[in-house]
Amino acid sequence: MAILSFIVILAYILSPSSLATELDSIHVSQSLSDGMTLVSQGGKFELGFFSPGNSHKRYLGIWYKKIPVHTVVWVANRANPINDFSGTLTVKSTGNLSLTENGTETTFWSTISRKQAKNPVLELLDSGNLVLRNEGESNPKAYLWQSFDYPSDTYLPSMKLGRDLQNGFDWCVTSWKSRNDPSPVGFSLGLVLNDYPEFSIMNGTKNLYRAGPWNGLYLSGYPDLSYTYIFETTYVKNKDEISYSSNTKIDSILARAVINQTSQSITQYIWDDNLQNWKSFGSKPVDVCDKYDLCGAFSYCSVTEPQHVCQCFKGFSPKSPEAWNSNNSSQGCIRDKPLSCNNVTSTDGFVKYTGLKVPDTQHTKLHENINLDECRNMCLKNCSCMAYANSDIRGGGSGCVMWFGDLIDIKMFQSGGQDLYIRMPALESGLQHRNKKKVIITSIIGAICATVLLCVYVIYRVQRNNIEWSKAELFEGYVNDTDLPMFDLLMVTTATDNFSLNNKIGQGGFGTVYKGKLADGQEIAVKRLSHSSGQGMTEFLTEVKLIAKLQHRNLVKLLGCCTGGQEKLLVYEYMVNGSLDNFIFDRMKSKLLEWPQRFLIIFGVARGLLYLHHDSRLRIIHRDLKLSNVLLDDKLNPKISDFGIARAFGVDQTHGNTNRVIGT
């Protein structure tokens, strides 16, 4: 009897469920039972059976393997749990998966593949994607089935959100019912397939929060969602699919986004090794203005408004003043004056608004191959067209999207956002004549003030002209000596949107730095000399003189310069990841710089300094080298910048004197 008991115990100990056997792939001849796991090649993810929260029911799912917090990212049998530990996953020779109860024919979950199977094998990738493929086949397009086509509540890097037009299904994330129950509920994030497709958070068929359409740089409703220092974003729109995806720039970063019905939000997380826990670094919706159609038609929502977040556009008034004053803005706004249009002629015009989330695109028409002027004319000829905008805001803008009917769910941002042109009658679109009496009074006062100011200005300019002409001649002389390419002032002004505050990326010692984009799509950084900076002119000319003659991969590249009137501009290559101090002193960004990457940055800066001190035609001492003057490109390669107070030394010179305070 003792021997029999020993044999029974030994058989249990050696059973797959108690050993928690790890596999790296499953073939037709194999199966995955409860207690066994399938692990990705790099050990990042694990597939197996689990019980969520306080539940005792069993589910087949995928979770992170190497972190102490059990974090499930995908569930197979979400709506059909197994009541005990008898679950078994098998790979069929037909190229399908089947989750059954051991010893019975009961199927809890299965897949269907339309592709021909030949020696199918199941494998878990380090991306978290569970793929069923033919043996020897590595092309993702040839996969028989993959879990990334059927997300649960979690979005992982390299997943797609959108619609597979070829096979007719949606890529969307859907919330768990509760922490103990992963069954899907109606709360989801996915694509709304209008003529101008956009992404929305839905509760069933009800729109709760609208992320908006892709505008070439970001989703219109979330201009801060790109996090370019962490993610690379891809948008695809063709005959086969419309999809949005993002991927981490560094493989070791663990990132995910989770949609949650309880909080009615989607939150982005990144793993913090110091805290040994997940840390949120962005959640949507952000504020009350993200709520869908909060303010009704022809109005916008702005959290900066002191009394009422909803505001009518100029030329519109609340449809129900009583309800509006009671903070019920759902009825929206109506026009103060009717439009003048009969589909043959129109005296209407358009008013430009900036910094917006564009309206709901349910009633839109997209023309991707026409410019903004053509778009305006096309909209003007159609009396139902209420607004228009560029469909792609990159490189100064391209494409056309027109809105018909009421304009709803518009948000005004403090920074970012895009332009929208709203149709207005002539008297409201900038062509109107103001009240005559007000004009006469204003004109008289203005004429008196102008006369006084003119006298003061003439005296000032007489004294100032000599200084300005000498500065201009000095600058032109420096530029001619360097053979730098000259940029057209209009080109640079257009690239920076007339030096918009939205494009401001820094404040230098002698002026402001702006981000710009040329017509061909090239991104640039523009240093603009402050008109009132006396010391700045000296630093500006020093930078032109020195860096124009320097060429090294660890020095920021000067593309050219630009002059016009009082404008003195330097045009540099744009460093997408900004300055090194943004990474070193930011808790989240610093995680991107692992020690091998930090060593490469140090090595690159040292290489740049060696060039300046010994290998360049001029022997240059920077005199203001600090973290903010080390810029990082898209691959985190360092480049030294800001040579405004640098100094050229002789070949044998080892020290020098200065008459003013230098550096910071």
ZAMARGU-4260 file (C-alpha; in steps of 0.2 Angstrom, whole numbers, plus 5000, padded with zeros to 4 digits):
<rodrens>
0) 5000/5000/5000 | 5014/5012/5004 | 5022/5008/4988 | 5006/5012/4978 | 5004/5028/4988
5) 5022/5033/4983 | 5019/5029/4965 | 5003/5040/4965 | 5012/5055/4973 | 5027/5053/4961
10) 5015/5053/4946 | 5007/5069/4953 | 5024/5078/4956 | 5030/5074/4938 | 5013/5079/4930
15) 5014/5094/4918 | 5002/5104/4929 | 5014/5103/4944 | 5030/5106/4935 | 5024/5122/4927
20) 5033/5116/4911 | 5039/5130/4900 | 5039/5128/4881 | 5045/5139/4867 | 5033/5133/4854
25) 5019/5121/4851 | 5017/5110/4836 | 5002/5099/4831 | 5008/5084/4841 | 5009/5095/4857
30) 4997/5103/4869 | 4997/5116/4883 | 4989/5111/4899 | 4985/5121/4914 | 5001/5122/4924
35) 5012/5123/4908 | 5017/5140/4899 | 5023/5146/4883 | 5037/5159/4884 | 5043/5171/4871
40) 5061/5168/4865 | 5068/5183/4875 | 5058/5179/4890 | 5048/5195/4890 | 5030/5187/4889
45) 5022/5171/4895 | 5006/5162/4889 | 4997/5151/4901 | 4982/5149/4912 | 4977/5161/4927
50) 4963/5166/4938 | 4960/5185/4939 | 4958/5195/4955 | 4948/5185/4968 | 4940/5174/4954
55) 4943/5155/4954 | 4939/5153/4936 | 4953/5149/4924 | 4957/5159/4908 | 4971/5157/4895
60) 4981/5173/4894 | 4997/5182/4891 | 5007/5192/4904 | 5024/5200/4907 | 5036/5186/4914
65) 5051/5196/4921 | 5042/5209/4932 | 5035/5206/4950 | 5018/5213/4946 | 5007/5200/4937
70) 5000/5210/4923 | 4989/5202/4910 | 4989/5209/4893 | 4978/5197/4883 | 4965/5184/4886
75) 4958/5171/4874 | 4942/5164/4882 | 4936/5181/4889 | 4918/5177/4889 | 4919/5158/4892
80) 4930/5154/4908 | 4935/5136/4913 | 4928/5131/4930 | 4943/5120/4935 | 4961/5116/4930
85) 4957/5105/4916 | 4960/5117/4901 | 4970/5111/4887 | 4976/5121/4871 | 4979/5112/4856
90) 4986/5116/4838 | 4975/5108/4824 | 4982/5102/4808 | 4970/5113/4799 | 4979/5129/4806
95) 4967/5133/4820 | 4968/5133/4839 | 4956/5125/4851 | 4954/5127/4870 | 4945/5112/4877
100) 4942/5104/4894 | 4953/5089/4896 | 4944/5073/4892 | 4929/5081/4885 | 4924/5088/4868
105) 4918/5105/4876 | 4926/5120/4867 | 4929/5136/4877 | 4938/5145/4863 | 4944/5142/4846
110) 4951/5152/4830 | 4947/5151/4812 | 4960/5153/4798 | 4956/5155/4780 | 4974/5152/4775
115) 4981/5135/4770 | 4991/5126/4784 | 5006/5116/4782 | 5015/5110/4798 | 5007/5124/4809
120) 5017/5130/4825 | 5011/5141/4839 | 5024/5154/4845 | 5024/5169/4857 | 5034/5183/4851
125) 5044/5196/4862 | 5031/5209/4856 | 5018/5200/4866 | 5010/5194/4850 | 5004/5175/4850
130) 5006/5169/4832 | 5001/5153/4823 | 5011/5151/4807 | 5017/5138/4795 | 5034/5130/4801
135) 5048/5140/4793 | 5037/5155/4788 | 5042/5172/4796 | 5032/5184/4785 | 5019/5192/4796
140) 5007/5193/4782 | 5007/5174/4780 | 5003/5171/4798 | 4988/5159/4800 | 4982/5169/4815
145) 4989/5181/4828 | 4982/5188/4844 | 4987/5206/4839 | 4972/5205/4827 | 4960/5202/4843
150) 4966/5214/4857 | 4959/5213/4874 | 4959/5228/4885 | 4978/5232/4883 | 4987/5240/4868
155) 5005/5235/4866 | 5018/5243/4856 | 5017/5238/4837 | 4999/5233/4839 | 4987/5241/4827
160) 4971/5251/4830 | 4959/5253/4815 | 4951/5242/4802 | 4957/5228/4792 | 4948/5232/4775
165) 4953/5217/4767 | 4946/5204/4780 | 4933/5215/4787 | 4936/5217/4805 | 4941/5230/4818
170) 4957/5232/4828 | 4951/5239/4844 | 4954/5237/4863 | 4939/5233/4874 | 4938/5235/4893
175) 4936/5221/4906 | 4920/5220/4915 | 4929/5221/4931 | 4946/5216/4939 | 4939/5199/4943
180) 4931/5196/4926 | 4939/5199/4909 | 4923/5197/4899 | 4922/5211/4886 | 4910/5225/4889
185) 4904/5239/4877 | 4918/5252/4883 | 4931/5252/4868 | 4943/5262/4858 | 4943/5260/4840
190) 4941/5268/4823 | 4925/5277/4816 | 4925/5274/4798 | 4919/5291/4791 | 4926/5298/4775
195) 4939/5307/4786 | 4942/5292/4798 | 4944/5296/4817 | 4947/5287/4833 | 4934/5287/4847
200) 4931/5280/4864 | 4914/5272/4864 | 4901/5264/4876 | 4892/5253/4864 | 4887/5264/4850
205) 4888/5280/4860 | 4902/5291/4858 | 4910/5296/4874 | 4927/5304/4870 | 4933/5308/4852
210) 4952/5306/4849 | 4949/5313/4832 | 4957/5310/4815 | 4975/5308/4811 | 4982/5324/4804
215) 4999/5319/4799 | 5008/5322/4816 | 4995/5316/4829 | 4977/5312/4833 | 4969/5329/4832
220) 4961/5328/4849 | 4977/5323/4858 | 4991/5334/4851 | 5002/5328/4866 | 5000/5309/4864
225) 5014/5307/4852 | 5028/5307/4866 | 5041/5306/4852 | 5055/5303/4864 | 5048/5286/4868
230) 5037/5281/4853 | 5038/5281/4835 | 5020/5282/4827 | 5014/5275/4811 | 4998/5279/4802
235) 4993/5268/4787 | 4978/5272/4775 | 4976/5261/4759 | 4965/5249/4751 | 4969/5235/4763
240) 4969/5244/4780 | 4967/5260/4790 | 4978/5259/4805 | 4987/5268/4819 | 5001/5260/4828
245) 5016/5265/4839 | 5032/5257/4844 | 5045/5260/4858 | 5062/5267/4852 | 5071/5256/4864
250) 5066/5238/4866 | 5070/5237/4884 | 5056/5249/4889 | 5040/5241/4895 | 5025/5251/4890
255) 5006/5248/4888 | 4990/5257/4887 | 4974/5250/4896 | 4956/5255/4893 | 4946/5254/4909
260) 4927/5255/4910 | 4926/5260/4929 | 4937/5275/4926 | 4930/5278/4908 | 4948/5281/4902
265) 4963/5275/4893 | 4979/5276/4902 | 4997/5274/4897 | 5009/5265/4908 | 5028/5263/4908
270) 5037/5251/4920 | 5048/5260/4933 | 5062/5249/4938 | 5066/5260/4954 | 5048/5258/4960
275) 5046/5241/4954 | 5029/5245/4948 | 5019/5253/4933 | 5019/5272/4932 | 5006/5282/4923
280) 5012/5295/4911 | 4996/5300/4902 | 4978/5297/4903 | 4963/5302/4892 | 4951/5310/4894
285) 4962/5324/4901 | 4948/5337/4906 | 4930/5341/4905 | 4932/5347/4887 | 4936/5330/4881
290) 4918/5325/4884 | 4909/5322/4868 | 4898/5336/4861 | 4898/5345/4878 | 4895/5362/4871
295) 4883/5358/4856 | 4884/5365/4839 | 4895/5380/4833 | 4904/5382/4849 | 4921/5377/4857
300) 4926/5371/4874 | 4941/5379/4883 | 4946/5375/4901 | 4955/5392/4902 | 4939/5401/4901
305) 4936/5408/4919 | 4917/5407/4920 | 4910/5395/4907 | 4921/5382/4897 | 4909/5383/4883
310) 4910/5398/4871 | 4901/5402/4855 | 4911/5406/4840 | 4911/5424/4835 | 4895/5428/4825
315) 4885/5415/4835 | 4875/5416/4850 | 4868/5403/4862 | 4852/5394/4855 | 4845/5395/4873
320) 4852/5409/4883 | 4843/5403/4899 | 4850/5386/4898 | 4867/5392/4893 | 4868/5404/4908
325) 4863/5389/4919 | 4879/5380/4912 | 4868/5368/4901 | 4877/5371/4884 | 4871/5355/4875
330) 4859/5365/4863 | 4874/5375/4857 | 4874/5391/4847 | 4866/5398/4831 | 4871/5411/4819
335) 4868/5429/4822 | 4866/5433/4804 | 4861/5420/4790 | 4873/5415/4776 | 4872/5422/4759
340) 4873/5408/4747 | 4863/5400/4733 | 4875/5387/4726 | 4878/5399/4711 | 4885/5414/4719
345) 4890/5418/4737 | 4897/5433/4747 | 4901/5422/4762 | 4919/5421/4768 | 4929/5411/4781
350) 4936/5415/4798 | 4952/5406/4803 | 4953/5399/4821 | 4969/5391/4827 | 4974/5378/4841
355) 4958/5367/4839 | 4953/5349/4839 | 4944/5348/4823 | 4925/5345/4823 | 4917/5328/4823
360) 4920/5320/4805 | 4904/5311/4803 | 4898/5323/4789 | 4914/5326/4780 | 4922/5325/4763
365) 4940/5321/4760 | 4951/5327/4745 | 4969/5322/4748 | 4976/5329/4732 | 4971/5348/4733
370) 4978/5362/4742 | 4970/5374/4754 | 4965/5388/4742 | 4957/5375/4731 | 4948/5368/4746
375) 4942/5385/4751 | 4935/5388/4733 | 4926/5371/4733 | 4918/5374/4750 | 4913/5391/4745
380) 4903/5384/4730 | 4893/5372/4741 | 4881/5381/4752 | 4881/5365/4764 | 4899/5367/4767
385) 4902/5375/4784 | 4921/5373/4787 | 4937/5367/4779 | 4954/5363/4784 | 4970/5354/4779
390) 4969/5335/4781 | 4988/5334/4784 | 4997/5348/4793 | 5014/5342/4789 | 5026/5353/4779
395) 5014/5369/4779 | 4999/5358/4776 | 4991/5348/4762 | 4975/5339/4757 | 4957/5346/4761
400) 4943/5340/4772 | 4926/5349/4772 | 4913/5349/4785 | 4894/5349/4781 | 4880/5353/4794
405) 4883/5357/4812 | 4901/5358/4819 | 4901/5349/4835 | 4914/5343/4848 | 4927/5356/4846
410) 4940/5359/4859 | 4953/5374/4860 | 4970/5369/4866 | 4982/5380/4876 | 4996/5374/4864
415) 4996/5363/4849 | 4980/5360/4839 | 4976/5364/4821 | 4968/5377/4810 | 4950/5377/4805
420) 4941/5389/4793 | 4923/5392/4798 | 4910/5399/4785 | 4903/5416/4789 | 4892/5429/4781
425) 4902/5443/4773 | 4898/5455/4787 | 4906/5443/4800 | 4921/5436/4790 | 4932/5451/4791
430) 4924/5461/4777 | 4912/5470/4788 | 4911/5488/4792 | 4911/5493/4810 | 4899/5505/4818
435) 4902/5522/4809 | 4902/5532/4825 | 4914/5521/4833 | 4926/5522/4818 | 4925/5541/4817
440) 4929/5543/4836 | 4943/5529/4835 | 4950/5537/4819 | 4952/5555/4827 | 4960/5548/4843
445) 4971/5537/4833 | 4977/5551/4822 | 4982/5562/4837 | 4991/5548/4845 | 4999/5543/4828
450) 5005/5561/4826 | 5014/5562/4843 | 5021/5544/4840 | 5028/5549/4823 | 5037/5563/4830
455) 5045/5553/4843 | 5049/5539/4831 | 5057/5550/4818 | 5069/5556/4832 | 5072/5539/4838
460) 5076/5532/4820 | 5088/5546/4816 | 5099/5540/4831 | 5095/5522/4828 | 5098/5520/4809
465) 5117/5522/4811 | 5118/5508/4823 | 5107/5497/4813 | 5116/5500/4796 | 5133/5496/4805
470) 5125/5480/4812 | 5118/5475/4795 | 5134/5478/4786 | 5144/5468/4799 | 5132/5454/4798
475) 5132/5453/4779 | 5151/5454/4779 | 5152/5439/4790 | 5139/5429/4780 | 5148/5433/4764
480) 5165/5427/4771 | 5157/5410/4777 | 5149/5405/4760 | 5133/5400/4770 | 5117/5396/4760
485) 5105/5410/4761 | 5087/5406/4765 | 5072/5416/4759 | 5064/5426/4774 | 5047/5421/4768
490) 5052/5403/4767 | 5058/5403/4785 | 5043/5413/4791 | 5031/5401/4783 | 5041/5386/4790
495) 5039/5392/4808 | 5021/5398/4805 | 5026/5416/4807 | 5037/5412/4823 | 5022/5405/4832
500) 5023/5403/4850 | 5017/5385/4847 | 5033/5382/4838 | 5045/5389/4851 | 5057/5376/4857
505) 5070/5386/4867 | 5077/5403/4873 | 5095/5406/4868 | 5107/5418/4875 | 5104/5430/4861
510) 5086/5426/4856 | 5073/5413/4853 | 5073/5396/4845 | 5059/5390/4834 | 5055/5373/4826
515) 5050/5374/4808 | 5046/5363/4793 | 5051/5367/4775 | 5039/5364/4760 | 5049/5348/4756
520) 5045/5341/4774 | 5063/5344/4781 | 5062/5349/4799 | 5073/5364/4805 | 5078/5374/4820
525) 5078/5393/4818 | 5088/5404/4830 | 5081/5422/4829 | 5091/5436/4835 | 5082/5447/4848
530) 5080/5465/4841 | 5084/5472/4857 | 5099/5462/4861 | 5116/5471/4860 | 5126/5458/4867
535) 5116/5445/4857 | 5123/5453/4840 | 5141/5449/4845 | 5136/5431/4850 | 5126/5429/4835
540) 5141/5434/4823 | 5153/5423/4833 | 5142/5408/4830 | 5141/5412/4811 | 5159/5414/4810
545) 5164/5398/4820 | 5151/5385/4817 | 5150/5388/4798 | 5168/5382/4796 | 5166/5367/4807
550) 5160/5350/4801 | 5158/5335/4813 | 5145/5322/4816 | 5145/5327/4835 | 5142/5346/4831
555) 5125/5352/4827 | 5125/5357/4808 | 5121/5374/4802 | 5111/5374/4786 | 5111/5392/4782
560) 5106/5409/4788 | 5093/5422/4783 | 5092/5441/4784 | 5078/5454/4780 | 5076/5471/4788
565) 5080/5468/4806 | 5078/5450/4805 | 5094/5440/4808 | 5091/5421/4808 | 5102/5405/4808
570) 5094/5389/4801 | 5100/5373/4809 | 5096/5354/4807 | 5082/5350/4820 | 5086/5338/4834
575) 5070/5329/4837 | 5075/5323/4855 | 5080/5340/4861 | 5093/5343/4874 | 5102/5331/4885
580) 5096/5339/4901 | 5078/5335/4897 | 5083/5317/4899 | 5095/5317/4913 | 5084/5327/4925
585) 5067/5319/4920 | 5062/5304/4930 | 5053/5296/4915 | 5065/5301/4901 | 5080/5296/4911
590) 5074/5278/4909 | 5077/5278/4891 | 5096/5281/4894 | 5103/5265/4899 | 5121/5264/4904
595) 5127/5258/4886 | 5118/5273/4878 | 5125/5285/4891 | 5142/5279/4887 | 5139/5282/4869
600) 5133/5300/4873 | 5148/5304/4883 | 5160/5296/4870 | 5151/5307/4856 | 5153/5323/4866
605) 5171/5319/4870 | 5174/5316/4851 | 5166/5332/4847 | 5177/5342/4860 | 5193/5333/4853
610) 5188/5339/4836 | 5186/5357/4842 | 5202/5357/4852 | 5214/5348/4841 | 5207/5343/4824
615) 5197/5357/4817 | 5204/5371/4806 | 5201/5383/4820 | 5205/5378/4838 | 5189/5382/4847
620) 5185/5383/4865 | 5167/5382/4868 | 5166/5390/4885 | 5148/5386/4889 | 5147/5367/4888
625) 5133/5360/4898 | 5119/5348/4897 | 5107/5360/4888 | 5119/5363/4875 | 5121/5345/4870
630) 5107/5340/4858 | 5101/5323/4854 | 5095/5317/4836 | 5082/5303/4833 | 5094/5290/4837
635) 5100/5298/4853 | 5117/5303/4845 | 5124/5319/4854 | 5128/5335/4845 | 5136/5350/4853
640) 5127/5367/4850 | 5127/5385/4855 | 5144/5393/4850 | 5138/5410/4854 | 5152/5413/4867
645) 5165/5401/4860 | 5182/5408/4856 | 5195/5403/4843 | 5213/5400/4850 | 5230/5400/4841
650) 5238/5384/4838 | 5250/5385/4852 | 5239/5396/4864 | 5235/5387/4880 | 5225/5400/4889
655) 5217/5417/4887 | 5208/5432/4896 | 5191/5438/4895 | 5183/5455/4900 | 5166/5449/4905
660) 5157/5435/4914 | 5156/5419/4902 | 5145/5404/4903 | 5133/5398/4916
</rodrens>
